[in-house]
Amino acid sequence: MKITVFGAAGNAGSRIIQEAVTRGHEVTAVVRSHKPSYDFPAGVKVAIGDASQAESIRALAAQQDLLITATRPQPGKEHELLEITHTFMDTLKDTGVRLLLVGGAGGLEVPNTQGCLVVDDRQYVPLAWRDIAVACTEQLNICRNSQGVNWTYLSPPANFAPGERTGQFRLGLDELMLDEQGQSSVSMEDFAIAMMDEAEQPKHQEMRFTLGY
Ligand SMILES: NC(=O)c1ccc[n+]([C@@H]2O[C@H](COP(=O)([O-])OP(=O)(O)OC[C@H]3O[C@@H](n4cnc5c(N)ncnc54)[C@H](OP(=O)(O)O)[C@@H]3O)[C@@H](O)[C@H]2O)c1
């Protein structure tokens, strides 16, 4: 498949690129500017682009099967995530190009709480993270309210960080996943596996799913 990744140099984006390249896909990594520290796998095409600009998305979506967005706004600019999501939805409408989004855990339901969301539970989202968690939750609503775009939103569990590629994780839908010790986590490497599995064999079109150990 031809896959273009926005947020390519980020923690999640770079791991998704590695997974996609390993599986033999034709990958374009989108960065806002070239930096000497960027080190993409051999064969990855690097393109300059900005997910907040419709023209940029339109140009980079041409002839692609799939876009993946893994952008993260700077603290204090969380509204940018919403603007970017609207721009993706408006620009990809009726193009047939799929969109996979690296989402947040905020909009997941905490188990056994009759619908309490992660974003409202200080155990998972301390005040310092609330703004990005709220933005991620709203990002999902933008997807759900969109029309004419084949999107999939993958929510990580509460703890989502670089780690090991194990391939040992479980999938869920709208509820935060907890392991036997009550922990909610997955490595970004395993998240990338789930994202690329979905890219290759879509099972969650126009819906959110999640994962965890
Ligand atoms: N448990 C959770 O819910 C959880 C935990 C962690 C992360 N996340 C989510 O996962 C996603 C990715 O996070 P991350 O940690 O991988 O982020 P990251 O390492 O900070 O990387 C974000 C990337 O987004 C790029 N970016 C920002 N605005 C952009 C724009 N307008 N156009 C193109 N690129 C843009 C940045 O590029 P520059 O280098 O040019 O700035 C950067 O490379 C975020 O949505 C975050 O909220 C969720």
The ligand as an ORCA input file, in Angstrom:
! r2SCAN-3c Opt
* xyz 0 1
  N      -2.325      7.729     26.629
  C      -2.644      8.610     25.684
  O      -3.809      8.950     25.464
  C      -1.549      9.195     24.835
  C      -0.230      9.219     25.282
  C       0.743      9.752     24.428
  C       0.370     10.282     23.179
  N      -0.939     10.249     22.804
  C      -1.371     10.802     21.505
  O      -0.613     10.226     20.478
  C      -0.402     11.187     19.432
  C       1.072     11.229     19.063
  O       1.809     11.565     20.214
  P       3.418     11.504     20.219
  O       3.830     11.352     21.631
  O       3.899     10.541     19.199
  O       3.762     12.988     19.761
  P       5.215     13.663     19.507
  O       6.304     12.696     19.766
  O       5.197     14.957     20.256
  O       5.181     13.955     17.947
  C       4.217     14.779     17.403
  C       4.613     15.125     15.998
  O       3.536     15.894     15.436
  C       4.116     16.805     14.549
  N       3.165     17.879     14.277
  C       2.567     18.704     15.152
  N       1.750     19.562     14.490
  C       1.842     19.240     13.168
  C       1.249     19.744     11.987
  N       0.385     20.778     12.013
  N       1.564     19.168     10.792
  C       2.432     18.130     10.724
  N       3.040     17.614     11.824
  C       2.741     18.161     13.026
  C       5.367     17.273     15.256
  O       6.235     17.781     14.281
  P       7.323     18.936     14.578
  O       8.551     18.171     14.958
  O       7.406     19.640     13.281
  O       6.768     19.782     15.703
  C       5.876     15.968     15.881
  O       6.788     15.293     15.039
  C      -0.977     12.511     19.967
  O      -2.270     12.722     19.428
  C      -1.073     12.293     21.451
  O      -2.115     13.027     22.035
  C      -1.903      9.724     23.595
*
